[in-house]
Amino acid sequence: MNEMTQDIPALMETLGRRAKEAAAELAFAPAEARRAALEAAARSVEARQDEILAANAKDMDFGRDKGLSPAMLDRLKLDPTRIAGITAGLRAVAAQDDPVGAVMAEWDRPNGLHIARVRTPLGVVGVIYESRPNVTADAGALCLKSGNAVILRGGSESFHSSGILVECLRAGLAEAGLPQDAVQLVPTRERAAVKALLGMTEYVDVIVPRGGKGLVGLVQAEARVPVFAHLEGICHVYIDAAADPEKALKVVLNAKTRRTGICGAAECLLIHRDVADTIGQGVVRALIDAGVEVRGDATLQRIEGVVPATEDDWGHEFLDMIIAARVVDDIDAAIAHIRQHGSSHTESILTEDDAAAARFFQRLDSAILMRNASTQFADGGEFGMGAEIGIATGKMHARGPVGAEQLTSFKYLVTGDGTTRP
């Protein structure tokens, strides 16, 4: 894909107009056509794998020259396994039940009216994201499945990879007889395009930012269009007094080290004082042995290799092989710490005590709460949604993984028989 340099407002106006026209047609397209478009897109990705890998190599070079961290380069990198994951995601979304037109509830009124609440597309979704080219496919697929058009503004690093993935999605739309403008990529790295997209209230119905604190904070501060977002993924794992030692070790290591650069990576470990010298010490030593820098409180600093934590480490999103860790007196102290320093994303409790788990679930209000499971499962694909367009931590409309169903609103269909109101 060649970068376009032209008048940014005019460029974005054109994208918005085309997206709105495509959304109007896509909203009533048959479910089978949308499914066929996604399956055709998956075949196109498979057929163009070599081109995608070559484009990604250019993006990786650009990212290295830009000085991206190892974690960010990992997000950017594609290989045959990750491309297979993209095609699997496209097919998984295609196979889901179609949300558009689904009846959420219906009832009859004494006045003779029949009322149905049914799902309807949002319209045009703007997605702004960093580095990860797989988001291009995930976001495009979920928007198509839910009957929405999408304008994608990927990170400058993923420009070439995302360009070919969008071509694959558009090829799928064409094969299914649907408007190709239902999926468009902003064809420039210019930052002015982001500012324009955030103000396109005439054309865009919702913005979904997916990236780090800087990007999401900018979007939330400047958007005139409604936003589904999470600012940071400050995920906590709490080892309760009744934790199983083997489960605790496996879950904490996975939550921190599986992939450090994703929003579901654990950033803070809380340990009940009663098990600090047993389970807690074993887990901390295992983290250090795995190459994690553990920034601990005074109690944990007695363990060789733990470095002192600063106040800034609590509530910090490291996205790296670093974790903050502290000992807490009890479950309520853990809950208080999470309330003060968390970002309402994902928290996990490790315990065999049902009452402790119930208290943790009841008294915290993060979008995702887990028991005896790694925070790295905070992912729409792992939730059975096929993919996700992002994790929403707000309290309006969508919360948690935003899949196809969460990209719909609803309308009321009211049927009478010459019915009048007295």
N, C-alpha and C positions, 0 to 999 in steps of 0.2 A: 504494500500500500504506500503510495506517495503522499507525503504531507502537503496539504494545500495551504497556501498563504494568500489570503484575500481579506476583504473587509469582514471582521469577525461578527459584528452585529447582523450584517446581511446574511452571512453564512448560517448563523444560528437561527435566524428568522426562517430561512428556507428549510432547515432541518425540522424546526418546530411545526411548520405548516404541513410538511409532508407526513410527519408522525401523526398529527391530529387527523388527517384524512385517512391514513392507514388504520388508525385505531377505530374510527367509525365503522370501517368495513370489517375489521377483524372481530369486533365485538359480537357480530351475529354470524360469523363464519361457522360452519358445522364443526363439531368437536372432532370428527374424524379427519377433517382437513388439517386442523392444528396438530393432531397426533402425527399425521403423515408428514407434515413439514419438519417436525423434530426428528423423525426417523430418517428422513432424507438428509437432514443436516448431519446426523451422526455418520451416515455413509460418506458424505462429502469430507468430513474431518478425517476419516480413515484413509480415503483415497489421496488426500493431500498431506499426509503425515510428514513426508520428507520436506515439503515446502514449509510446513509449520515449524519443524525443527531448525531449518536453515534460517527462518525469520527470527526464531527465538535466540539463535546464536548471535545474531546482530544485536538483539535486545540485551543479551547478557554482556556483550562487549560495551554497550552504551552504559549499562548499569555499573560495570566495574570502573569505567572512566569517570563516572559520576561519583564514585566512592561509596556505593551502597554497602551496607553491613552484610556479613555472611547470612544472617537471618533473612534479610530482604532479598538477597540474591537467590536464596533457596525458594522464596515465594515466587520469584520471577521464572525460575528454571522449569523447562518442560523436557520430558524424555518420553520414550515410548510407553512406559508404565503410566505416566501422568496423562498422556493423550488418551490411552485406553480408559482411564478414569473419566475423562471428559466425555467420551462417546458413551460410556456406561451411564453417566449422569443424564445425558440427553435422552437416552432410551428409557431410563427410569422415570423421568418426568413425562415423557410421551405416554407411558403405560398407566399413569395415574388416572383416577377418575377425574373427569372434567368438572371444574368448579363452576363454570359459567352457566347460569340458569338453574343451578341446584336450588331446590326449595328448602329453606332453612326452617321455616315454620309456616303453618297455615291454620286458619280457624274461621268459623262462621259466627256472625254477630246476630243478635236478636232483631236488628233492623233490616235483615235480609242480605247483608253484604257478606261476600266471601273474600277473605284477605289472605294473601300469600306474601311472605318475605323471601325474595330470591336473590341469589348472588349475581352481581354485575361487575364488569371490569372497572378499574379506576380510570382508565383512559390512556394517558401518556405518562410513562415513568422515566425519569432521568436518573441514571446511575453514574456516580462519580467514584472512582476507585483507584487504588495504587497498585503498581507492580504486577499483581497476580493475573496472568492472562486467562486462567480457568474461570475467573469471575465473568469474563466476556461471554463464555458459553453458558454458564449457570444463569446469569441474569437474563440473557436473551431467551433461554429455554423457558424459564419461569414466567416471564412476561408474555411470551407467546401462548403458553398453556392457559394462562388466566385471561387471555383476550386483550392484553394491553400491548400498545406499541412502546418501544423503548429507544431512548437516545443514550448511548454509551459514551462516557468520557473516561477512557482508561488512563493509567499513569503514563507519563512520557516514556518510561523504561520499557513498557510492554507494547509500544506502538505497532511494531511490525507483526508480532504474534497475534495481537488482538485484531489487526486488520484482516488477516487471512481467516481467522475464526468467524468474524462477521460475514465475510464472503461466503463461508460455508452455511451459515444460518440463512442468509439471503437466498442462496441456491436452493435450500430446502423449502423456503417459502414459495419460490418460483415454481418448483416442481409440484407443489400442492395447490397451485393456482391462487395463492394468497399474495397480498401486496408486499413487495420486498421492502418498502419503506417502513414496515412494522419494526424493522431492526436497522438502526443507523449508528455509525460510529463517528464521533466528532473528528474530522480529518485534519486536526492540527494539534500541536503540543502547546500552543499559546495559552497562557493562563487566563487571558481575557475571555476565552470561550467558557471557562467555568463560571466566571462572574455573570456572563450573559445567561447561561443556563439557569442559574439560581434565581433570576428575575423574570423568567418566561411564564408568567402567570396565565397568559392567554392560551398557551399551548401545553404546558406541563402540569400534571395534576399532583405529582408527588416526587420528591427527590430522595434517593437512597444513597448515602455516602458509605463507602466501605474502605477503611484505611486507618491510619494512625490518628493520634489525638490532634495533630496539627490540621490535617485535612478535615476531620469531622467538626472540629471547633470552628473552622472557617465557614463551613457549610451552615452550621447551626446559627452562626452569628449573622451571616449575610443573606440567607435564603429568604425570599418572599413567597416561595412555594412551600407547602407542608413537607416535613422531613420525617422519615423513619431512620433512626440512627442509634448507635451506641458510641459514646465518646471514647471510652477505653475498655479493655478487657482485663480488669484487675480481678483475677479469679483467685479465690482462697480455697485451701484444703485444710480442714480441721480434724486432727487426730484426737478422738474422744478417749476418755478413760476406759471405755469398753470396746476399743478398737481391736480387731484381729491383727496380730503382728504381720502375718504373711500378706494379707490383703492390703494393709497400710503400706508396706514396702513396695508392692507391685503398683498400686494406684498412684502413690506420690511420684515415683520415678517416671511413670508414664505421663502423668499430668504435667511434669516439668520438662522432661527431656525428649519426648517423642518428636515434637516439632515446637521449637521455642518461639517461632515468629508468628504464630497464629493467635487470635484473640482468646481462644480457649485454653491457652497455656497457663498453668498455675504460676502465680507471681508471689504468693505469700503462703507460708506454712504456719499453722497455729497448732500447738501441742498442749494437751491437758497436763497440768503439773504432775498428776499422779503417775503418768507414764513417760515423763520427760527423760528419766534416766534409763528407761528400758526400751520401749518401742521407739520413742522419739530419738534417742541417741543412735539407735540402729539405722533409722531412716536418714538422719542427718549425715552419718558417716557414709551411707550408701550414695547419697547425693554428691558428696565431695569426691568419692571414688569414681563417680561417673563424670566428673569434670565440671560440676556445678559449683559456682561461688555462692556459698551460704553466708548471708549477712544476718547474723543472729544477735539476740539481746544478751544481757549480761549472763543469764543462766546458760545459754547455749554456747557462749564463748569459752566455756570450760572444755569444750570438745576441740581437739586439735584440728586446725584447718578452718575453723569458723572465724570470719572476720567481723568486726563490730558493725552493727547496723546503725544508721543515722536516722533521724526523724523523717527525712525525706524518702527513706526506703519504704516506709509504710504507705500504701496507696500508690506505689510506682509501678508502671507497666514497663518491665525490662525488655521483653521480647528477645531474650538472650539467655545464656546459660548462667543465670543469676536468680536467686530466690531470697526473699526476706523471710525470716523465721523468728518466732517468739513463743515463749511459754505463757499460757494463760491459766488462771486459777480454776476455771470451770467453763461449762458450755455457755453460760450467760456472758462471761467475759469475752469468749470467742465471738458471740453474736454482736456484742457491743463494738468490738474491733471492726468487724465487717461492716456494720452500719456506718461507722465513722470513716473508714478508709476505702470501702468498696465502690464499685461503679455500677452495681445492680445487674451485672452480667451473669456469672455462674459461680456457685459455691458448692463445695462437696463436704459432707461429713462422713468420717470413717468410724463406724460404730456397729456393735451387735445389740445395742440397747434400743428397743423400739420407742421407748418414751423419749430418749434423747433425740432420736431422729425426728420424731413428731414435733418436738419443741423447736428444733432447728428449722424444719419446714414451715412451721406456723409463724415463727417470729422474725423470719427474714423474708424480704419481698423482692429478691433478685428475680430476673426473668427466668432463670433456670436454677433449680436446686437439686442436688444429687445426693445419693447415699451409696457408699461403697463403690463408687464409680469415678473414673478419671474425668476431669473437666474437659479433656480433649474431645469428649463426645458431644460438646456443645456445637453441633453442626446439623444443618438441615438434612443432609444425606443420611447421617446416622439416626436421625429421628424418623426416617422413612418418608421424607419429603422429596426424595430424589436429588435435590440440591437446595441451596438457599441463596437468596439475594443479599443476605446479611443477617445480623442479629440486632433486634430492636430492644432497647432497654427502657424506653419510655412507657407510659401507662395508657396511652390512647391508641385505639385500634390494634395494630399488630404488636406482639411482644414475643421475645425469643426468636428462634429461627423464622425468617420470613420466606415462606414457600409460596406456591401458586395460590393456595386458598387465601393466604394473608394479603395477596395483591388484588383482592376483590373487595368491593363494598356491597351494598345491597339496595334493593328498591322494593317498594310495596306494589303488588298487583291486586287491584280491588275490582271485584266483579259484582254487578247488581243486575236487576231485571226491571228496568224502569224505576229504580228505587229513588225516592226523594226524601229529603230530611224535613221533618215537621217543624 
